[in-house]
Amino acid sequence: MPFNTIENVVVIDDTTLGTIDDNNYPFSVGRHMGSKQPDDNEFVLIKLPKALSMSQ
């Protein structure tokens, strides 16, 4: 996600995080300049090398 800031981080499980970027729909058109289509939303899963401590 090099174009915008990450807007949300979600814990999927103890070794996986999800990062979400909605790209300011419908006003961001930086990737589809000629088509006038809004930028795609992005959801990226990050696998962690070590499990998170999920105890409360």
Buried (B, 14 or more C-beta within 10 A) or exposed (E): EEEBEEBEEEEEEEEBBEBBBBBEEEEBBEEEEEEEEBBEEBEEEEEEEEEEEEEE
